[in-house]
């Protein structure tokens, strides 16, 4: 906020203003760190932390990740570093959305890097996703949405430099699932860009949508409905004018549903009478946590079946509990007990011994303190966010890290290259997978065989299915000698130019490569091509024989470096 904005916005509450004689070119909120016995958590990563880089386990192309809607940050990756912006915040106002866009531009300018890919949340109604779509169109870059809880877990893996498959437990307030439902209590198997939903918390009604997150009595009413006690709603919440109508909505079955752990906390707070309406985000769970004493006792009031963790029995105890402090203790202790059993069952089924914990619910000091030791005592390795907050402030890093994978290759070619030979089959690929078969993915296979890159990923269902990288220079012919010469020139040039790719690629948009292709096909060695000038860092038109004179020594040096000359 600049001086003029401060005076305008605070005129009603401030008598005078003391300004510095220097403007603030890049604003940053104060960082917030929560320190508790045995647990230290970053709540908001801003001044003093950002934009210091997070080192990644491997290098990848530059990605601009726009983050989620709440507690938003922006991540820009370059090489093996990820740079997170300071805390931007919730994108529910026009000034916040403007600042979010300004931050995206500032990150690119600061790093002097043009992204090769835009990543965003799966939810298209998020302001961050709308900005991602705009930038994708403006910069002519592929756009890859990342599921919210996948990104939560991926952020932890990025921080800990893990590439192998791990279990991920993501507990927060909301994230759109691929099925269009509200997720938030998730147990995932994550391997780079691939994730599988192994389980989730049993869904609760979400009467009123987002409003239920601000009015916990609504979640409590939904819990009573699930318990078969819907007739109690109007009397129990008699100070709420909409309680009778809400009971009717729940009885009609038309209320939405959510598996979010944050809403489970809200339901407990509402049932215990701790909070009916929140004055700020997260207030009811914080009040609930504040009542937990040293004698919290687990009750075993939950059920685990086929990956679904059901706390209906625990909510029944909360509905009948007359002592909020006792109820708060039972809720937290039983929650940890159930989550532990849930994770251990998944570890036994999958054979995976590492679990990453993330999501805003892990700012709950009791949960963050008690759950990891229980899992570790059973032999699991537990990864927790340390350099980043467990809440949505880390989601942009997860979005950026997920893109460093094989899936990125397919997503990029689908986004950039329109289909030349449209193919559509009636095959149900999910049914194939559920039946234990290898999905044939006919449309993707046809598309991958008709795109421009010489080096391209190809999915093949042969055998048990595999991914291969095809070098299309080899069959370019026309003779065997030509095939070897083409391949040697291509491989040598790729290695020789590798140190300069970050400068060359932004200067050579795909449209010019396409132009060169048609020129070469039409005129052969007489063609004049558009190519970056190495000395002046700008495009030039150059005769093909002269360009070859420049590139052949680079190709030879490249082959020398890899021992093939």
C-alpha positions, -999 to +999 in steps of 0.1 A: +000+000+000+015+034-010+012+066+011-018+080-008-037+047-006-030+045+032-043+080+038-074+073+017-082+039+033-074+048+069-087+084+069-116+074+092-095+059+119-062+078+119-057+114+130-023+118+113+002+098+091+040+094+094+055+084+061+090+075+050+108+096+024+112+066+002+084+047-016+080+010-011+085-006-046+076-041-035+053-046-006+056-075+018+035-085+047+050-096+080+059-132+083+041-153+109+057-183+126+040-204+152+064-219+178+050-246+201+068-274+221+081-298+196+065-280+166+075-249+147+053-240+117+054-211+093+019-197+090+027-169+065+059-168+045+067-132+036+092-106+048+125-122+058+117-154+039+105-145+005+116-145-023+145-166-011+148-197-033+138-233-024+163-257-039+147-284-060+159-320-065+164-315-102+164-290-130+134-283-151+119-258-175+107-224-162+072-226-148+050-198-135+025-212-110-003-189-100-014-206-067-049-210-052-076-186-042-069-182-004-035-173+011-022-172-024+014-170-034+031-172-068+060-195-077+085-191-105+109-220-111+142-215-129+167-243-132+168-262-099+154-233-079+119-223-070+112-187-060+080-181-040+066-146-038+057-131-005+022-138+008-004-123-016-034-133+004-070-140-004-082-131-039-117-120-029-113-083-038-104-064-069-073-048-053-061-082-042-066-096-078-047-066-092-018-071-067-017-108-076-013-100-113+014-074-105+032-100-084+032-124-113+048-097-135+073-087-108+085-123-104+092-127-141+110-093-142+130-100-110+143-134-124+146-121-160+129-153-171+101-160-195+081-191-183+076-220-206+045-233-189+017-218-167+004-239-138-028-232-118-055-248-096-080-271-111-109-248-100-117-225-129-137-200-108-106-191-088-092-156-096-057-172-098-069-197-124-085-169-145-052-150-144-034-182-155-058-186-184-052-150-195-015-153-193-015-186-212-034-168-240-013-136-239+021-155-238+010-184-260+020-209-234+005-242-224-017-242-193-017-272-169-042-273-140-031-292-109-055-307-084-053-287-051-044-315-027-020-331-051-002-297-051-003-296-013+016-329-010+039-320-040+051-289-021+063-311+007+081-334-017+097-305-035+110-292-002+124-326+008+138-334-027+117-366-030+110-381-064+098-416-054+062-426-048+050-415-013+017-414+006+002-380+011-023-369+037-038-335+028-062-320+054-077-286+047-110-267+040-116-271+003-102-281-030-119-291-062-115-328-070-114-342-106-149-355-100-162-320-094-168-326-057-154-306-027-123-324-014-103-317+018-097-348+038-075-368+014-051-398+014-032-399-018-005-419-035+017-393-052+044-399-078+054-367-096+026-356-119+005-387-111-016-391-081-042-417-070-069-411-044-065-440-019-091-427+005-109-397+020-129-387+050-166-396+049-185-367+033-206-344+053-234-322+040-224-286+031-256-266+034-251-232+020-218-239+002-190-215+012-213-200+038-211-232+059-174-225+064-183-191+080-212-204+100-203-236+119-239-242+130-246-252+094-220-279+095-234-290+129-269-292+114-255-313+085-239-336+110-273-340+129-289-349+096-263-376+089-270-389+125-307-392+117-315-364+141-326-337+116-357-330+137-334-315+163-320-288+140-347-261+144-348-264+182-311-267+187-303-236+167-334-216+175-315-183+174-308-189+137-337-177+116-328-201+087-325-232+108-360-246+098-353-239+061-319-255+064-334-287+080-358-289+050-329-284+025-310-313+042-341-335+042-345-329+004-310-343-003-301-312-024-274-298-001-238-302-014-213-324+003-176-322+013-149-345+026-129-315+040-113-320+073-117-283+081-155-287+079-153-317+103-136-293+128-164-268+122-191-294+128-175-304+161-173-267+172-209-262+163-222-293+180-202-284+212-217-249+212-182-234+210-190-213+179-220-207+157-205-180+135-169-172+127-156-137+128-125-147+108-114-177+088-104-206+110-118-192+142-140-222+152-113-248+149-089-225+168-114-221+196-119-259+196-081-264+198-077-239+226-100-260+249-078-291+246-062-300+279-034-324+289-058-353+295-073-357+260-085-392+256-091-411+224-124-430+222-121-451+190-153-436+178-147-439+140-149-465+113-125-474+085-138-491+055-123-494+020-102-463+024-130-441+038-124-428+073-158-422+089-161-400+121-199-401+123-197-419+157-174-392+170-198-365+159-226-383+177-205-381+209-200-343+203-237-338+198-244-354+232-214-339+251-223-312+277-186-303+285-170-284+256-135-289+270-139-326+274-155-328+239-126-309+224-101-332+239-119-363+228-123-349+193-086-342+188-074-374+204-098-396+184-090-377+152-053-385+156-062-421+165-083-425+133-058-407+110-030-430+123-050-462+116-060-448+082-024-440+071-010-473+084-037-493+065-027-475+033+010-481+039+003-518+044-018-520+012+006-500-010+039-511+005+050-475+007+068-464+039+069-426+036+040-402+041+039-364+036+015-344+057+001-311+045-029-288+045-040-260+067-053-283+094-017-291+103-014-256+117-034-272+146-006-276+171-021-307+187-025-325+153+010-315+142+025-326+175+007-359+181+002-375+146+038-377+133+052-396+164+024-421+162+032-428+126+069-429+132+065-454+160+049-477+135+079-475+111+067-448+087+089-419+076+070-387+080+077-356+059+064-323+072+066-288+057+094-268+074+105-240+051+069-234+040+035-232+056+014-263+055-016-242+044-024-228+009+006-206+010+027-235-003+003-247-031+020-226-058+053-245-051+035-278-055+019-266-088+053-257-101+070-289-089+044-312-103+052-300-138+087-314-136+075-348-149+066-369-179+030-358-178+043-323-186+055-335-220+020-348-230+002-318-215+024-294-234+020-310-268-018-313-264-019-276-254+003-263-281-004-284-312-040-286-326-049-322-337-041-328-374-060-361-376-089-361-351-097-395-337-125-403-313-134-438-300-161-449-276-136-468-254-140-462-217-104-459-205-113-457-168-132-490-172-102-505-188-080-494-159-106-506-133-106-540-151-069-543-147-062-536-184-037-512-198-057-481-212-052-478-250-056-440-251-062-440-288-067-402-292-035-394-273-014-419-293-026-405-326-020-370-314+016-378-303+023-393-337+013-361-355+030-332-336+059-311-346+088-319-321+115-342-334+120-355-299+086-365-285+071-387-258+050-416-270+026-437-249+023-473-260-001-499-244+020-528-257+029-553-231+021-538-198+022-502-212+052-480-214+064-444-221+092-439-246+109-409-261+112-411-299+139-393-318+122-386-352+155-375-368+165-412-372+138-422-399+142-389-418+163-407-444+166-410-473+196-434-470+212-451-440+241-427-442+217-398-441+199-412-411+231-415-391+242-380-402+209-365-393+209-381-359+245-371-352+239-335-362+207-334-341+222-350-309+254-330-312+235-297-317+212-304-288+241-310-264+261-281-279+233-256-276+222-268-241+240-240-222+222-214-243+187-228-243+173-204-217+183-175-240+174-192-273+140-206-266+123-174-255+138-157-286+125-184-310+087-187-307+071-218-323+057-198-351+092-191-365+102-228-362+071-237-382+080-210-408+115-225-411+102-260-415+081-249-446+109-228-460+134-257-458+108-281-473+102-258-502+137-245-510+161-271-495+196-257-492+186-225-509+163-216-480+167-185-459+157-192-423+150-171-392+174-178-365+187-161-333+218-140-337+242-152-310+261-119-307+232-094-308+205-116-291+179-109-318+164-128-347+179-126-381+172-141-416+202-161-427+210-184-457+209-220-447+245-229-459+258-200-438+237-211-408+251-246-412+287-232-411+278-218-376+260-249-363+283-277-375+312-268-351+287-265-322+273-300-331+309-314-332+317-299-298+285-314-284+294-349-297+328-345-282+314-337-248+293-369-248+321-390-263+305-397-297+327-377-320 
